[in-house]
Structure formats: structure tokens, C-alpha cells
Amino acid sequence: MPQGKIKRLVADRGFGFIETDGNDDLFFHLSSLVDDLNFEELAEGDVVEYEVGETPKGKRAENVGRP
């Protein structure tokens, strides 16, 4: 599973962006977090692992969790 760092969090809207190894930013929504991780526990700079999913709007991070 790839890993990246949380680049930006928009807490009041429940989403953020993960900086990938390729320096791309992947969108994630709080609904993409694995069961044992709460959005409120996340901070910018945290390392997370994720899967890449496709949506009509492009790629996004899914199954986001701690490594």
C-alpha cells in the first residue's frame, strides 16, 4: 500500500489532501478513513497509507489509515 503525508486538512468540511511520493496531491474525505482512525486525530504532516481510487472527478485516496 502506498504511503504519503497529509498536506492539508479542511476540518470544517471533513476532507484533506495527501502528498504522494510523486509529489501529487490526492483528495480524501473523512468517509475514506479506515474504521479505527478518526478525522479529528489527523494532523498535517502525519504519514498515512492509502489506496488510489477513481471517481468521475479524478483520482482520490481510499482506505486511508496509519502505516
CHARMM internal coordinates of N, CA and C (Angstrom, degrees):
IC EDIT
DIST 1 N 1 CA 1.4530
DIST 1 CA 1 C 1.5304
ANGL 1 N 1 CA 1 C 108.34
DIST 1 C 2 N 1.3347
ANGL 1 CA 1 C 2 N 118.35
DIHE 1 N 1 CA 1 C 2 N 132.41
DIST 2 N 2 CA 1.4673
ANGL 1 C 2 N 2 CA 119.62
DIHE 1 CA 1 C 2 N 2 CA 179.39
DIST 2 CA 2 C 1.5241
ANGL 2 N 2 CA 2 C 111.59
DIHE 1 C 2 N 2 CA 2 C -68.69
DIST 2 C 3 N 1.3329
ANGL 2 CA 2 C 3 N 114.68
DIHE 2 N 2 CA 2 C 3 N 157.03
DIST 3 N 3 CA 1.4568
ANGL 2 C 3 N 3 CA 121.34
DIHE 2 CA 2 C 3 N 3 CA 177.76
DIST 3 CA 3 C 1.5226
ANGL 3 N 3 CA 3 C 109.51
DIHE 2 C 3 N 3 CA 3 C -123.70
DIST 3 C 4 N 1.3181
ANGL 3 CA 3 C 4 N 115.68
DIHE 3 N 3 CA 3 C 4 N 154.87
DIST 4 N 4 CA 1.4545
ANGL 3 C 4 N 4 CA 121.91
DIHE 3 CA 3 C 4 N 4 CA 176.80
DIST 4 CA 4 C 1.5144
ANGL 4 N 4 CA 4 C 109.40
DIHE 3 C 4 N 4 CA 4 C -158.47
DIST 4 C 5 N 1.3330
ANGL 4 CA 4 C 5 N 115.71
DIHE 4 N 4 CA 4 C 5 N 176.90
DIST 5 N 5 CA 1.4655
ANGL 4 C 5 N 5 CA 121.37
DIHE 4 CA 4 C 5 N 5 CA 178.99
DIST 5 CA 5 C 1.5196
ANGL 5 N 5 CA 5 C 109.56
DIHE 4 C 5 N 5 CA 5 C -108.87
DIST 5 C 6 N 1.3212
ANGL 5 CA 5 C 6 N 114.92
DIHE 5 N 5 CA 5 C 6 N 143.43
DIST 6 N 6 CA 1.4551
ANGL 5 C 6 N 6 CA 119.18
DIHE 5 CA 5 C 6 N 6 CA 175.30
DIST 6 CA 6 C 1.5265
ANGL 6 N 6 CA 6 C 107.50
DIHE 5 C 6 N 6 CA 6 C -70.13
DIST 6 C 7 N 1.3171
ANGL 6 CA 6 C 7 N 114.78
DIHE 6 N 6 CA 6 C 7 N 119.23
DIST 7 N 7 CA 1.4638
ANGL 6 C 7 N 7 CA 120.72
DIHE 6 CA 6 C 7 N 7 CA -176.59
DIST 7 CA 7 C 1.5276
ANGL 7 N 7 CA 7 C 111.38
DIHE 6 C 7 N 7 CA 7 C -90.72
DIST 7 C 8 N 1.3291
ANGL 7 CA 7 C 8 N 115.54
DIHE 7 N 7 CA 7 C 8 N -39.98
DIST 8 N 8 CA 1.4624
ANGL 7 C 8 N 8 CA 119.74
DIHE 7 CA 7 C 8 N 8 CA -176.21
DIST 8 CA 8 C 1.5170
ANGL 8 N 8 CA 8 C 109.62
DIHE 7 C 8 N 8 CA 8 C -151.21
DIST 8 C 9 N 1.3289
ANGL 8 CA 8 C 9 N 115.81
DIHE 8 N 8 CA 8 C 9 N 139.07
DIST 9 N 9 CA 1.4646
ANGL 8 C 9 N 9 CA 122.05
DIHE 8 CA 8 C 9 N 9 CA 175.24
DIST 9 CA 9 C 1.5226
ANGL 9 N 9 CA 9 C 108.93
DIHE 8 C 9 N 9 CA 9 C -120.69
DIST 9 C 10 N 1.3052
ANGL 9 CA 9 C 10 N 116.08
DIHE 9 N 9 CA 9 C 10 N 137.80
DIST 10 N 10 CA 1.4586
ANGL 9 C 10 N 10 CA 122.14
DIHE 9 CA 9 C 10 N 10 CA 173.89
DIST 10 CA 10 C 1.5267
ANGL 10 N 10 CA 10 C 105.45
DIHE 9 C 10 N 10 CA 10 C -117.53
DIST 10 C 11 N 1.3268
ANGL 10 CA 10 C 11 N 114.94
DIHE 10 N 10 CA 10 C 11 N 83.29
DIST 11 N 11 CA 1.4634
ANGL 10 C 11 N 11 CA 122.02
DIHE 10 CA 10 C 11 N 11 CA -169.62
DIST 11 CA 11 C 1.5243
ANGL 11 N 11 CA 11 C 112.77
DIHE 10 C 11 N 11 CA 11 C -60.85
DIST 11 C 12 N 1.3233
ANGL 11 CA 11 C 12 N 117.79
DIHE 11 N 11 CA 11 C 12 N -40.73
DIST 12 N 12 CA 1.4641
ANGL 11 C 12 N 12 CA 119.68
DIHE 11 CA 11 C 12 N 12 CA -176.76
DIST 12 CA 12 C 1.5274
ANGL 12 N 12 CA 12 C 113.00
DIHE 11 C 12 N 12 CA 12 C -69.66
DIST 12 C 13 N 1.3414
ANGL 12 CA 12 C 13 N 117.05
DIHE 12 N 12 CA 12 C 13 N -14.12
DIST 13 N 13 CA 1.4678
ANGL 12 C 13 N 13 CA 120.78
DIHE 12 CA 12 C 13 N 13 CA 178.72
DIST 13 CA 13 C 1.5175
ANGL 13 N 13 CA 13 C 112.33
DIHE 12 C 13 N 13 CA 13 C -113.88
DIST 13 C 14 N 1.3485
ANGL 13 CA 13 C 14 N 117.40
DIHE 13 N 13 CA 13 C 14 N -5.65
DIST 14 N 14 CA 1.4602
ANGL 13 C 14 N 14 CA 120.85
DIHE 13 CA 13 C 14 N 14 CA 173.63
DIST 14 CA 14 C 1.5148
ANGL 14 N 14 CA 14 C 115.90
DIHE 13 C 14 N 14 CA 14 C 74.10
DIST 14 C 15 N 1.3293
ANGL 14 CA 14 C 15 N 116.92
DIHE 14 N 14 CA 14 C 15 N 34.12
DIST 15 N 15 CA 1.4576
ANGL 14 C 15 N 15 CA 119.21
DIHE 14 CA 14 C 15 N 15 CA 176.06
DIST 15 CA 15 C 1.5172
ANGL 15 N 15 CA 15 C 110.49
DIHE 14 C 15 N 15 CA 15 C -145.41
DIST 15 C 16 N 1.3206
ANGL 15 CA 15 C 16 N 115.41
DIHE 15 N 15 CA 15 C 16 N 172.10
DIST 16 N 16 CA 1.4535
ANGL 15 C 16 N 16 CA 120.84
DIHE 15 CA 15 C 16 N 16 CA 178.83
DIST 16 CA 16 C 1.5125
ANGL 16 N 16 CA 16 C 110.50
DIHE 15 C 16 N 16 CA 16 C -163.72
DIST 16 C 17 N 1.3386
ANGL 16 CA 16 C 17 N 114.51
DIHE 16 N 16 CA 16 C 17 N -172.23
DIST 17 N 17 CA 1.4531
ANGL 16 C 17 N 17 CA 121.30
DIHE 16 CA 16 C 17 N 17 CA -179.35
DIST 17 CA 17 C 1.5177
ANGL 17 N 17 CA 17 C 109.38
DIHE 16 C 17 N 17 CA 17 C -133.19
DIST 17 C 18 N 1.3263
ANGL 17 CA 17 C 18 N 115.51
DIHE 17 N 17 CA 17 C 18 N 140.04
DIST 18 N 18 CA 1.4580
ANGL 17 C 18 N 18 CA 123.00
DIHE 17 CA 17 C 18 N 18 CA 177.93
DIST 18 CA 18 C 1.5186
ANGL 18 N 18 CA 18 C 107.72
DIHE 17 C 18 N 18 CA 18 C -108.72
DIST 18 C 19 N 1.3358
ANGL 18 CA 18 C 19 N 116.60
DIHE 18 N 18 CA 18 C 19 N 129.61
DIST 19 N 19 CA 1.4633
ANGL 18 C 19 N 19 CA 121.43
DIHE 18 CA 18 C 19 N 19 CA 174.60
DIST 19 CA 19 C 1.5210
ANGL 19 N 19 CA 19 C 108.03
DIHE 18 C 19 N 19 CA 19 C -85.22
DIST 19 C 20 N 1.3193
ANGL 19 CA 19 C 20 N 116.65
DIHE 19 N 19 CA 19 C 20 N 121.34
DIST 20 N 20 CA 1.4604
ANGL 19 C 20 N 20 CA 121.85
DIHE 19 CA 19 C 20 N 20 CA -177.79
DIST 20 CA 20 C 1.5238
ANGL 20 N 20 CA 20 C 110.47
DIHE 19 C 20 N 20 CA 20 C -86.73
DIST 20 C 21 N 1.3386
ANGL 20 CA 20 C 21 N 115.83
DIHE 20 N 20 CA 20 C 21 N 171.88
DIST 21 N 21 CA 1.4589
ANGL 20 C 21 N 21 CA 120.45
DIHE 20 CA 20 C 21 N 21 CA 176.74
DIST 21 CA 21 C 1.5240
ANGL 21 N 21 CA 21 C 111.79
DIHE 20 C 21 N 21 CA 21 C -59.92
DIST 21 C 22 N 1.3123
ANGL 21 CA 21 C 22 N 117.12
DIHE 21 N 21 CA 21 C 22 N -29.96
DIST 22 N 22 CA 1.4574
ANGL 21 C 22 N 22 CA 121.62
DIHE 21 CA 21 C 22 N 22 CA 178.72
DIST 22 CA 22 C 1.5217
ANGL 22 N 22 CA 22 C 113.04
DIHE 21 C 22 N 22 CA 22 C -84.83
DIST 22 C 23 N 1.3349
ANGL 22 CA 22 C 23 N 117.05
DIHE 22 N 22 CA 22 C 23 N 11.75
DIST 23 N 23 CA 1.4650
ANGL 22 C 23 N 23 CA 124.45
DIHE 22 CA 22 C 23 N 23 CA -179.65
DIST 23 CA 23 C 1.5269
ANGL 23 N 23 CA 23 C 113.71
DIHE 22 C 23 N 23 CA 23 C 63.85
DIST 23 C 24 N 1.3364
ANGL 23 CA 23 C 24 N 116.45
DIHE 23 N 23 CA 23 C 24 N 19.41
DIST 24 N 24 CA 1.4588
ANGL 23 C 24 N 24 CA 120.49
DIHE 23 CA 23 C 24 N 24 CA 171.90
DIST 24 CA 24 C 1.5236
ANGL 24 N 24 CA 24 C 107.98
DIHE 23 C 24 N 24 CA 24 C -87.18
DIST 24 C 25 N 1.3083
ANGL 24 CA 24 C 25 N 117.02
DIHE 24 N 24 CA 24 C 25 N 156.13
DIST 25 N 25 CA 1.4600
ANGL 24 C 25 N 25 CA 121.80
DIHE 24 CA 24 C 25 N 25 CA 175.81
DIST 25 CA 25 C 1.5188
ANGL 25 N 25 CA 25 C 108.93
DIHE 24 C 25 N 25 CA 25 C -106.76
DIST 25 C 26 N 1.3331
ANGL 25 CA 25 C 26 N 115.65
DIHE 25 N 25 CA 25 C 26 N 127.73
DIST 26 N 26 CA 1.4610
ANGL 25 C 26 N 26 CA 121.26
DIHE 25 CA 25 C 26 N 26 CA 177.80
DIST 26 CA 26 C 1.5227
ANGL 26 N 26 CA 26 C 109.24
DIHE 25 C 26 N 26 CA 26 C -109.38
DIST 26 C 27 N 1.3049
ANGL 26 CA 26 C 27 N 116.41
DIHE 26 N 26 CA 26 C 27 N 129.00
DIST 27 N 27 CA 1.4550
ANGL 26 C 27 N 27 CA 122.91
DIHE 26 CA 26 C 27 N 27 CA 175.06
DIST 27 CA 27 C 1.5229
ANGL 27 N 27 CA 27 C 109.70
DIHE 26 C 27 N 27 CA 27 C -69.41
DIST 27 C 28 N 1.3278
ANGL 27 CA 27 C 28 N 117.19
DIHE 27 N 27 CA 27 C 28 N 143.34
DIST 28 N 28 CA 1.4644
ANGL 27 C 28 N 28 CA 121.23
DIHE 27 CA 27 C 28 N 28 CA 167.45
DIST 28 CA 28 C 1.5183
ANGL 28 N 28 CA 28 C 109.21
DIHE 27 C 28 N 28 CA 28 C -142.23
DIST 28 C 29 N 1.3196
ANGL 28 CA 28 C 29 N 115.25
DIHE 28 N 28 CA 28 C 29 N 149.73
DIST 29 N 29 CA 1.4596
ANGL 28 C 29 N 29 CA 122.78
DIHE 28 CA 28 C 29 N 29 CA 178.38
DIST 29 CA 29 C 1.5208
ANGL 29 N 29 CA 29 C 108.09
DIHE 28 C 29 N 29 CA 29 C -112.51
DIST 29 C 30 N 1.3062
ANGL 29 CA 29 C 30 N 117.44
DIHE 29 N 29 CA 29 C 30 N 154.21
DIST 30 N 30 CA 1.4695
ANGL 29 C 30 N 30 CA 120.21
DIHE 29 CA 29 C 30 N 30 CA -179.09
DIST 30 CA 30 C 1.5195
ANGL 30 N 30 CA 30 C 111.96
DIHE 29 C 30 N 30 CA 30 C -57.40
DIST 30 C 31 N 1.3186
ANGL 30 CA 30 C 31 N 118.23
DIHE 30 N 30 CA 30 C 31 N -24.48
DIST 31 N 31 CA 1.4658
ANGL 30 C 31 N 31 CA 120.64
DIHE 30 CA 30 C 31 N 31 CA 177.06
DIST 31 CA 31 C 1.5271
ANGL 31 N 31 CA 31 C 112.08
DIHE 30 C 31 N 31 CA 31 C -71.32
DIST 31 C 32 N 1.3393
ANGL 31 CA 31 C 32 N 117.77
DIHE 31 N 31 CA 31 C 32 N -11.00
DIST 32 N 32 CA 1.4685
ANGL 31 C 32 N 32 CA 122.45
DIHE 31 CA 31 C 32 N 32 CA 179.22
DIST 32 CA 32 C 1.5249
ANGL 32 N 32 CA 32 C 112.84
DIHE 31 C 32 N 32 CA 32 C -88.91
DIST 32 C 33 N 1.3347
ANGL 32 CA 32 C 33 N 117.45
DIHE 32 N 32 CA 32 C 33 N -3.23
DIST 33 N 33 CA 1.4625
ANGL 32 C 33 N 33 CA 120.56
DIHE 32 CA 32 C 33 N 33 CA -178.44
DIST 33 CA 33 C 1.5242
ANGL 33 N 33 CA 33 C 110.39
DIHE 32 C 33 N 33 CA 33 C -77.22
DIST 33 C 34 N 1.3311
ANGL 33 CA 33 C 34 N 116.27
DIHE 33 N 33 CA 33 C 34 N 144.29
DIST 34 N 34 CA 1.4626
ANGL 33 C 34 N 34 CA 119.95
DIHE 33 CA 33 C 34 N 34 CA 175.88
DIST 34 CA 34 C 1.5215
ANGL 34 N 34 CA 34 C 108.83
DIHE 33 C 34 N 34 CA 34 C -69.08
DIST 34 C 35 N 1.3215
ANGL 34 CA 34 C 35 N 116.24
DIHE 34 N 34 CA 34 C 35 N 162.05
DIST 35 N 35 CA 1.4631
ANGL 34 C 35 N 35 CA 122.75
DIHE 34 CA 34 C 35 N 35 CA -169.85
DIST 35 CA 35 C 1.5219
ANGL 35 N 35 CA 35 C 115.64
DIHE 34 C 35 N 35 CA 35 C -54.51
DIST 35 C 36 N 1.3300
ANGL 35 CA 35 C 36 N 118.21
DIHE 35 N 35 CA 35 C 36 N -35.11
DIST 36 N 36 CA 1.4644
ANGL 35 C 36 N 36 CA 119.61
DIHE 35 CA 35 C 36 N 36 CA -173.77
DIST 36 CA 36 C 1.5269
ANGL 36 N 36 CA 36 C 113.36
DIHE 35 C 36 N 36 CA 36 C -91.11
DIST 36 C 37 N 1.3202
ANGL 36 CA 36 C 37 N 118.63
DIHE 36 N 36 CA 36 C 37 N 7.85
DIST 37 N 37 CA 1.4637
ANGL 36 C 37 N 37 CA 121.74
DIHE 36 CA 36 C 37 N 37 CA -178.25
DIST 37 CA 37 C 1.5238
ANGL 37 N 37 CA 37 C 109.97
DIHE 36 C 37 N 37 CA 37 C -118.28
DIST 37 C 38 N 1.3359
ANGL 37 CA 37 C 38 N 116.23
DIHE 37 N 37 CA 37 C 38 N 128.04
DIST 38 N 38 CA 1.4583
ANGL 37 C 38 N 38 CA 121.87
DIHE 37 CA 37 C 38 N 38 CA 177.81
DIST 38 CA 38 C 1.5195
ANGL 38 N 38 CA 38 C 109.71
DIHE 37 C 38 N 38 CA 38 C -101.85
DIST 38 C 39 N 1.3212
ANGL 38 CA 38 C 39 N 116.57
DIHE 38 N 38 CA 38 C 39 N 142.63
DIST 39 N 39 CA 1.4591
ANGL 38 C 39 N 39 CA 121.72
DIHE 38 CA 38 C 39 N 39 CA -179.39
DIST 39 CA 39 C 1.5282
ANGL 39 N 39 CA 39 C 111.05
DIHE 38 C 39 N 39 CA 39 C -57.37
DIST 39 C 40 N 1.3288
ANGL 39 CA 39 C 40 N 116.95
DIHE 39 N 39 CA 39 C 40 N -37.19
DIST 40 N 40 CA 1.4636
ANGL 39 C 40 N 40 CA 121.59
DIHE 39 CA 39 C 40 N 40 CA -177.84
DIST 40 CA 40 C 1.5326
ANGL 40 N 40 CA 40 C 112.51
DIHE 39 C 40 N 40 CA 40 C -66.29
DIST 40 C 41 N 1.3370
ANGL 40 CA 40 C 41 N 117.63
DIHE 40 N 40 CA 40 C 41 N -19.43
DIST 41 N 41 CA 1.4676
ANGL 40 C 41 N 41 CA 122.05
DIHE 40 CA 40 C 41 N 41 CA 179.84
DIST 41 CA 41 C 1.5254
ANGL 41 N 41 CA 41 C 112.20
DIHE 40 C 41 N 41 CA 41 C -81.36
DIST 41 C 42 N 1.3207
ANGL 41 CA 41 C 42 N 117.64
DIHE 41 N 41 CA 41 C 42 N -13.50
DIST 42 N 42 CA 1.4558
ANGL 41 C 42 N 42 CA 121.16
DIHE 41 CA 41 C 42 N 42 CA -175.72
DIST 42 CA 42 C 1.5254
ANGL 42 N 42 CA 42 C 111.51
DIHE 41 C 42 N 42 CA 42 C -83.11
DIST 42 C 43 N 1.3313
ANGL 42 CA 42 C 43 N 115.08
DIHE 42 N 42 CA 42 C 43 N 149.64
DIST 43 N 43 CA 1.4603
ANGL 42 C 43 N 43 CA 121.72
DIHE 42 CA 42 C 43 N 43 CA 176.03
DIST 43 CA 43 C 1.5224
ANGL 43 N 43 CA 43 C 108.54
DIHE 42 C 43 N 43 CA 43 C -140.14
DIST 43 C 44 N 1.3097
ANGL 43 CA 43 C 44 N 116.21
DIHE 43 N 43 CA 43 C 44 N 151.84
DIST 44 N 44 CA 1.4593
ANGL 43 C 44 N 44 CA 120.21
DIHE 43 CA 43 C 44 N 44 CA 176.38
DIST 44 CA 44 C 1.5212
ANGL 44 N 44 CA 44 C 108.84
DIHE 43 C 44 N 44 CA 44 C -59.23
DIST 44 C 45 N 1.3279
ANGL 44 CA 44 C 45 N 116.42
DIHE 44 N 44 CA 44 C 45 N 134.88
DIST 45 N 45 CA 1.4581
ANGL 44 C 45 N 45 CA 122.39
DIHE 44 CA 44 C 45 N 45 CA -177.42
DIST 45 CA 45 C 1.5136
ANGL 45 N 45 CA 45 C 113.67
DIHE 44 C 45 N 45 CA 45 C 97.39
DIST 45 C 46 N 1.3388
ANGL 45 CA 45 C 46 N 118.24
DIHE 45 N 45 CA 45 C 46 N -14.25
DIST 46 N 46 CA 1.4659
ANGL 45 C 46 N 46 CA 121.05
DIHE 45 CA 45 C 46 N 46 CA 177.43
DIST 46 CA 46 C 1.5257
ANGL 46 N 46 CA 46 C 110.22
DIHE 45 C 46 N 46 CA 46 C -64.18
DIST 46 C 47 N 1.3267
ANGL 46 CA 46 C 47 N 116.17
DIHE 46 N 46 CA 46 C 47 N 140.98
DIST 47 N 47 CA 1.4575
ANGL 46 C 47 N 47 CA 121.31
DIHE 46 CA 46 C 47 N 47 CA 175.00
DIST 47 CA 47 C 1.5241
ANGL 47 N 47 CA 47 C 108.38
DIHE 46 C 47 N 47 CA 47 C -88.22
DIST 47 C 48 N 1.3186
ANGL 47 CA 47 C 48 N 115.62
DIHE 47 N 47 CA 47 C 48 N 132.03
DIST 48 N 48 CA 1.4611
ANGL 47 C 48 N 48 CA 121.89
DIHE 47 CA 47 C 48 N 48 CA 178.65
DIST 48 CA 48 C 1.5259
ANGL 48 N 48 CA 48 C 109.26
DIHE 47 C 48 N 48 CA 48 C -133.47
DIST 48 C 49 N 1.3266
ANGL 48 CA 48 C 49 N 115.34
DIHE 48 N 48 CA 48 C 49 N 160.43
DIST 49 N 49 CA 1.4577
ANGL 48 C 49 N 49 CA 120.10
DIHE 48 CA 48 C 49 N 49 CA 171.41
DIST 49 CA 49 C 1.5194
ANGL 49 N 49 CA 49 C 107.31
DIHE 48 C 49 N 49 CA 49 C -112.18
DIST 49 C 50 N 1.3244
ANGL 49 CA 49 C 50 N 115.83
DIHE 49 N 49 CA 49 C 50 N 157.13
DIST 50 N 50 CA 1.4567
ANGL 49 C 50 N 50 CA 120.01
DIHE 49 CA 49 C 50 N 50 CA -172.49
DIST 50 CA 50 C 1.5251
ANGL 50 N 50 CA 50 C 109.84
DIHE 49 C 50 N 50 CA 50 C -160.16
DIST 50 C 51 N 1.3051
ANGL 50 CA 50 C 51 N 115.20
DIHE 50 N 50 CA 50 C 51 N 168.02
DIST 51 N 51 CA 1.4565
ANGL 50 C 51 N 51 CA 122.92
DIHE 50 CA 50 C 51 N 51 CA 169.82
DIST 51 CA 51 C 1.5220
ANGL 51 N 51 CA 51 C 106.92
DIHE 50 C 51 N 51 CA 51 C -115.50
DIST 51 C 52 N 1.3117
ANGL 51 CA 51 C 52 N 116.78
DIHE 51 N 51 CA 51 C 52 N 150.20
DIST 52 N 52 CA 1.4621
ANGL 51 C 52 N 52 CA 121.09
DIHE 51 CA 51 C 52 N 52 CA 179.59
DIST 52 CA 52 C 1.5226
ANGL 52 N 52 CA 52 C 109.12
DIHE 51 C 52 N 52 CA 52 C -95.30
DIST 52 C 53 N 1.3183
ANGL 52 CA 52 C 53 N 115.59
DIHE 52 N 52 CA 52 C 53 N 126.84
DIST 53 N 53 CA 1.4534
ANGL 52 C 53 N 53 CA 121.63
DIHE 52 CA 52 C 53 N 53 CA 176.96
DIST 53 CA 53 C 1.5211
ANGL 53 N 53 CA 53 C 110.56
DIHE 52 C 53 N 53 CA 53 C -118.29
DIST 53 C 54 N 1.3052
ANGL 53 CA 53 C 54 N 115.96
DIHE 53 N 53 CA 53 C 54 N 161.22
DIST 54 N 54 CA 1.4643
ANGL 53 C 54 N 54 CA 122.21
DIHE 53 CA 53 C 54 N 54 CA 178.86
DIST 54 CA 54 C 1.5248
ANGL 54 N 54 CA 54 C 109.63
DIHE 53 C 54 N 54 CA 54 C -109.49
DIST 54 C 55 N 1.3171
ANGL 54 CA 54 C 55 N 115.58
DIHE 54 N 54 CA 54 C 55 N 138.30
DIST 55 N 55 CA 1.4583
ANGL 54 C 55 N 55 CA 121.97
DIHE 54 CA 54 C 55 N 55 CA 173.90
DIST 55 CA 55 C 1.5265
ANGL 55 N 55 CA 55 C 107.55
DIHE 54 C 55 N 55 CA 55 C -130.27
DIST 55 C 56 N 1.3171
ANGL 55 CA 55 C 56 N 118.09
DIHE 55 N 55 CA 55 C 56 N 170.06
DIST 56 N 56 CA 1.4703
ANGL 55 C 56 N 56 CA 119.09
DIHE 55 CA 55 C 56 N 56 CA 175.75
DIST 56 CA 56 C 1.5351
ANGL 56 N 56 CA 56 C 112.51
DIHE 55 C 56 N 56 CA 56 C -59.06
DIST 56 C 57 N 1.3380
ANGL 56 CA 56 C 57 N 117.10
DIHE 56 N 56 CA 56 C 57 N -23.45
DIST 57 N 57 CA 1.4663
ANGL 56 C 57 N 57 CA 120.88
DIHE 56 CA 56 C 57 N 57 CA -179.98
DIST 57 CA 57 C 1.5227
ANGL 57 N 57 CA 57 C 112.80
DIHE 56 C 57 N 57 CA 57 C -92.00
DIST 57 C 58 N 1.3188
ANGL 57 CA 57 C 58 N 118.22
DIHE 57 N 57 CA 57 C 58 N -2.17
DIST 58 N 58 CA 1.4637
ANGL 57 C 58 N 58 CA 121.12
DIHE 57 CA 57 C 58 N 58 CA 179.57
DIST 58 CA 58 C 1.5169
ANGL 58 N 58 CA 58 C 111.86
DIHE 57 C 58 N 58 CA 58 C 124.52
DIST 58 C 59 N 1.3238
ANGL 58 CA 58 C 59 N 115.26
DIHE 58 N 58 CA 58 C 59 N -163.96
DIST 59 N 59 CA 1.4653
ANGL 58 C 59 N 59 CA 120.76
DIHE 58 CA 58 C 59 N 59 CA -177.84
DIST 59 CA 59 C 1.5184
ANGL 59 N 59 CA 59 C 110.63
DIHE 58 C 59 N 59 CA 59 C -77.74
DIST 59 C 60 N 1.3449
ANGL 59 CA 59 C 60 N 114.78
DIHE 59 N 59 CA 59 C 60 N 151.01
DIST 60 N 60 CA 1.4626
ANGL 59 C 60 N 60 CA 121.22
DIHE 59 CA 59 C 60 N 60 CA 175.60
DIST 60 CA 60 C 1.5130
ANGL 60 N 60 CA 60 C 108.79
DIHE 59 C 60 N 60 CA 60 C -149.71
DIST 60 C 61 N 1.3143
ANGL 60 CA 60 C 61 N 116.79
DIHE 60 N 60 CA 60 C 61 N 159.71
DIST 61 N 61 CA 1.4607
ANGL 60 C 61 N 61 CA 121.84
DIHE 60 CA 60 C 61 N 61 CA 177.75
DIST 61 CA 61 C 1.5254
ANGL 61 N 61 CA 61 C 109.08
DIHE 60 C 61 N 61 CA 61 C -86.03
DIST 61 C 62 N 1.3306
ANGL 61 CA 61 C 62 N 115.29
DIHE 61 N 61 CA 61 C 62 N 136.82
DIST 62 N 62 CA 1.4594
ANGL 61 C 62 N 62 CA 122.18
DIHE 61 CA 61 C 62 N 62 CA 177.51
DIST 62 CA 62 C 1.5184
ANGL 62 N 62 CA 62 C 108.90
DIHE 61 C 62 N 62 CA 62 C -129.55
DIST 62 C 63 N 1.3134
ANGL 62 CA 62 C 63 N 116.77
DIHE 62 N 62 CA 62 C 63 N 161.82
DIST 63 N 63 CA 1.4693
ANGL 62 C 63 N 63 CA 122.64
DIHE 62 CA 62 C 63 N 63 CA 179.76
DIST 63 CA 63 C 1.5251
ANGL 63 N 63 CA 63 C 111.00
DIHE 62 C 63 N 63 CA 63 C 49.84
DIST 63 C 64 N 1.3259
ANGL 63 CA 63 C 64 N 115.72
DIHE 63 N 63 CA 63 C 64 N 50.75
DIST 64 N 64 CA 1.4632
ANGL 63 C 64 N 64 CA 122.66
DIHE 63 CA 63 C 64 N 64 CA -178.11
DIST 64 CA 64 C 1.5224
ANGL 64 N 64 CA 64 C 109.18
DIHE 63 C 64 N 64 CA 64 C -77.81
DIST 64 C 65 N 1.3346
ANGL 64 CA 64 C 65 N 116.21
DIHE 64 N 64 CA 64 C 65 N 129.65
DIST 65 N 65 CA 1.4591
ANGL 64 C 65 N 65 CA 121.03
DIHE 64 CA 64 C 65 N 65 CA 179.97
DIST 65 CA 65 C 1.5143
ANGL 65 N 65 CA 65 C 111.77
DIHE 64 C 65 N 65 CA 65 C -155.58
DIST 65 C 66 N 1.3104
ANGL 65 CA 65 C 66 N 115.62
DIHE 65 N 65 CA 65 C 66 N 179.45
DIST 66 N 66 CA 1.4707
ANGL 65 C 66 N 66 CA 121.40
DIHE 65 CA 65 C 66 N 66 CA 177.26
DIST 66 CA 66 C 1.5221
ANGL 66 N 66 CA 66 C 109.15
DIHE 65 C 66 N 66 CA 66 C -78.34
DIST 66 C 67 N 1.3353
ANGL 66 CA 66 C 67 N 116.95
DIHE 66 N 66 CA 66 C 67 N 144.88
DIST 67 N 67 CA 1.4824
ANGL 66 C 67 N 67 CA 119.35
DIHE 66 CA 66 C 67 N 67 CA 177.57
DIST 67 CA 67 C 1.5116
ANGL 67 N 67 CA 67 C 112.00
DIHE 66 C 67 N 67 CA 67 C -69.42
END
COOR INIT
IC SEED 1 N 1 CA 1 C
IC BUILD
